[in-house]
């Protein structure tokens, strides 16, 4: 999964940094804390695909990151 994302970023003609980090614990808290400590200017986060009336809802982690992050958060659906 990370390899495919890295290939897309490296193949694009854009000034973009791409990092992967693996951390144990609460995903939303860890992501927000990392972004704040490292001056991240945008978080791109996947959300589970849903159908019907729930399709407008985000997963719990995505919702918490959007609420807590002090930077732009882009949610990508499956």
FIDO-136198 format. One line per field, with one value per residue: residue number from 1; x negated, y negated, z of N, C-alpha, C in turn. Coordinates in Angstrom, 2 decimals, decimal comma. Example, Ala and Ser with C-alpha at 12.3 -4.5 7.8 and 13.67 -1.06 7.14 Angstrom:
nr [1; 2]
nxx [-13,19; -12,85]
nyy [5,69; 2,25]
nzz [7,80; 7,08]
caxx [-12,30; -13,67]
cayy [4,50; 1,06]
cazz [7,80; 7,14]
cxx [-13,20; -12,90]
cyy [3,30; -0,03]
czz [7,80; 7,87]
//
This chain:
nr [1; 2; 3; 4; 5; 6; 7; 8; 9; 10; 11; 12; 13; 14; 15; 16; 17; 18; 19; 20; 21; 22; 23; 24; 25; 26; 27; 28; 29; 30; 31; 32; 33; 34; 35; 36; 37; 38; 39; 40; 41; 42; 43; 44; 45; 46; 47; 48; 49; 50; 51; 52; 53; 54; 55; 56; 57; 58; 59; 60; 61; 62; 63; 64; 65; 66; 67; 68; 69; 70; 71; 72; 73; 74; 75; 76; 77; 78]
nxx [-0,83; -1,87; -4,00; -2,78; -1,61; -3,90; -5,15; -3,34; -3,64; -6,39; -6,47; -5,10; -5,31; -5,90; -6,49; -6,72; -6,82; -7,08; -6,37; -6,49; -5,39; -5,33; -3,43; -2,47; 0,65; 3,22; 4,67; 5,75; 4,96; 2,16; 1,59; 2,42; 0,75; -1,79; -1,67; -1,53; -3,99; -5,85; -5,35; -3,56; -1,79; 0,46; 2,72; 3,42; 5,92; 7,37; 10,77; 13,24; 15,20; 18,64; 22,11; 25,41; 27,42; 25,39; 23,19; 22,25; 21,00; 17,98; 15,30; 14,43; 11,74; 10,97; 12,87; 12,16; 9,55; 10,07; 11,50; 9,59; 7,13; 4,74; 4,30; 4,76; 6,94; 7,38; 9,76; 9,89; 11,88; 12,56]
nyy [1,19; -1,32; -1,47; -1,77; -4,29; -5,84; -5,49; -6,87; -9,52; -9,99; -9,75; -11,92; -15,32; -17,16; -19,19; -17,53; -16,00; -12,74; -10,58; -7,65; -6,30; -4,07; -3,54; -2,44; -2,35; -4,79; -5,64; -8,12; -10,09; -9,74; -10,41; -13,12; -14,25; -13,69; -15,21; -17,81; -17,99; -17,80; -19,80; -19,36; -20,17; -19,22; -16,58; -13,50; -11,20; -8,01; -6,88; -4,56; -2,98; -3,47; -2,66; -3,68; -5,52; -6,02; -6,84; -9,44; -9,68; -9,61; -7,35; -6,46; -7,15; -8,90; -10,93; -11,90; -12,85; -14,92; -16,63; -17,28; -18,02; -20,56; -21,42; -21,25; -18,69; -16,05; -13,85; -10,71; -8,60; -5,09]
nzz [0,00; 0,91; -0,84; -3,35; -3,05; -2,65; -5,15; -6,78; -5,83; -6,25; -9,00; -9,89; -11,02; -8,80; -5,91; -3,34; -0,18; 1,09; 3,66; 5,66; 8,71; 11,39; 14,20; 17,40; 19,16; 19,87; 16,89; 15,85; 17,73; 17,66; 14,98; 14,81; 16,79; 15,67; 13,29; 14,34; 15,79; 13,73; 11,90; 9,79; 6,85; 5,60; 6,02; 4,64; 4,54; 4,55; 4,30; 5,33; 2,85; 2,57; 2,31; 1,22; 3,56; 5,38; 3,96; 4,03; 6,39; 8,33; 9,18; 12,57; 13,30; 11,20; 11,58; 14,16; 13,65; 11,81; 13,50; 15,49; 14,37; 13,60; 11,09; 7,51; 6,49; 4,33; 3,22; 1,80; 0,00; -0,46]
caxx [0,00; -2,73; -4,82; -1,97; -1,48; -5,22; -5,35; -2,53; -4,25; -7,67; -6,24; -4,48; -6,21; -5,44; -7,40; -5,98; -7,55; -6,25; -6,98; -5,66; -5,79; -4,48; -3,37; -1,43; 1,48; 4,42; 4,29; 6,10; 4,09; 0,79; 1,51; 2,50; -0,48; -2,90; -1,51; -1,88; -5,42; -6,70; -4,95; -2,88; -0,82; 1,68; 2,85; 4,31; 6,34; 8,42; 11,99; 13,91; 16,33; 19,92; 23,20; 26,70; 27,48; 24,16; 22,07; 21,75; 20,29; 16,58; 14,93; 14,11; 10,40; 11,01; 13,66; 11,36; 8,44; 10,64; 11,87; 8,47; 5,93; 4,57; 3,84; 5,72; 7,10; 8,08; 10,27; 10,00; 12,73; 12,17]
cayy [0,00; -2,50; -1,48; -2,33; -5,74; -6,44; -5,51; -7,97; -10,79; -10,14; -9,86; -13,22; -16,46; -18,05; -19,37; -16,88; -15,06; -11,59; -9,82; -6,67; -6,05; -3,10; -3,82; -1,69; -3,16; -5,43; -6,19; -9,53; -10,90; -9,66; -11,15; -14,56; -14,62; -13,68; -16,35; -19,02; -17,98; -17,86; -20,90; -18,84; -21,16; -18,56; -15,16; -12,80; -10,05; -7,20; -6,58; -3,36; -3,18; -3,10; -2,76; -4,12; -6,75; -6,23; -7,18; -10,77; -9,60; -9,19; -6,40; -7,11; -7,76; -10,07; -11,98; -12,49; -13,61; -16,15; -17,49; -17,65; -18,48; -22,00; -21,57; -20,78; -17,23; -15,60; -12,50; -10,00; -7,42; -3,96]
cazz [0,00; 0,95; -2,05; -4,44; -2,80; -2,90; -6,60; -7,33; -5,44; -6,92; -10,43; -10,18; -11,09; -7,74; -4,78; -2,27; 0,65; 1,45; 4,74; 6,35; 10,08; 12,06; 15,63; 18,10; 20,06; 19,34; 15,59; 15,66; 18,59; 17,14; 13,72; 15,10; 17,50; 14,72; 12,40; 15,08; 16,12; 12,54; 11,03; 8,59; 6,37; 5,13; 6,31; 3,71; 5,32; 3,93; 5,08; 4,86; 1,96; 3,15; 1,34; 1,74; 4,34; 6,14; 3,09; 4,35; 7,66; 8,30; 10,22; 13,86; 13,26; 10,29; 12,23; 15,23; 13,07; 11,27; 14,63; 16,35; 13,66; 13,41; 9,71; 6,52; 6,43; 3,14; 3,38; 0,53; 0,14; -1,30]
cxx [-0,87; -3,58; -4,06; -1,82; -2,80; -5,50; -4,57; -3,18; -5,56; -7,53; -5,64; -5,56; -5,75; -6,48; -6,69; -6,91; -6,60; -6,99; -5,99; -6,26; -4,82; -4,58; -2,24; -0,63; 2,70; 4,10; 4,58; 5,17; 2,66; 0,62; 1,51; 1,23; -1,67; -2,84; -1,91; -3,39; -6,31; -6,27; -4,30; -1,82; 0,44; 1,61; 3,82; 4,62; 7,46; 9,59; 12,63; 15,05; 17,61; 20,99; 24,45; 26,59; 26,19; 23,00; 21,49; 20,94; 18,85; 16,38; 14,51; 12,75; 10,40; 11,76; 12,85; 10,20; 8,95; 10,96; 10,66; 7,28; 5,93; 4,02; 4,95; 5,74; 7,92; 8,47; 10,46; 10,83; 12,24; 12,74]
cyy [-1,26; -2,60; -2,10; -3,84; -6,44; -6,53; -6,64; -9,32; -11,01; -10,30; -11,19; -14,30; -17,49; -18,10; -18,85; -15,96; -13,96; -10,79; -8,79; -6,43; -5,04; -3,33; -3,01; -2,63; -3,71; -6,11; -7,67; -10,43; -10,90; -10,47; -12,65; -15,02; -14,68; -14,91; -17,66; -19,10; -18,22; -18,93; -20,45; -19,85; -20,54; -17,09; -14,58; -11,46; -9,32; -7,01; -5,35; -3,72; -2,69; -3,29; -3,28; -5,41; -7,04; -6,69; -8,56; -10,78; -9,16; -8,08; -7,16; -7,80; -9,00; -11,23; -12,68; -13,32; -14,94; -17,13; -18,06; -18,27; -19,99; -22,30; -21,08; -19,26; -16,91; -14,14; -11,89; -8,75; -6,33; -4,11]
czz [0,00; -0,30; -3,22; -4,27; -3,08; -4,39; -7,24; -7,05; -6,19; -8,42; -10,84; -10,23; -10,06; -6,63; -3,53; -1,51; 1,06; 2,50; 5,25; 7,73; 10,66; 13,56; 16,24; 19,00; 19,35; 18,01; 15,42; 16,48; 18,05; 15,87; 13,96; 15,81; 16,55; 13,81; 13,09; 15,35; 14,91; 11,53; 9,73; 8,15; 5,78; 5,50; 5,30; 4,36; 4,60; 4,88; 4,48; 3,93; 2,62; 2,09; 2,02; 2,51; 5,09; 5,26; 3,37; 5,65; 7,45; 9,32; 11,47; 13,82; 12,39; 10,94; 13,33; 14,70; 12,52; 12,41; 15,36; 15,64; 13,50; 12,02; 8,78; 6,52; 5,17; 3,36; 1,99; 0,76; -0,82; -2,68]
//
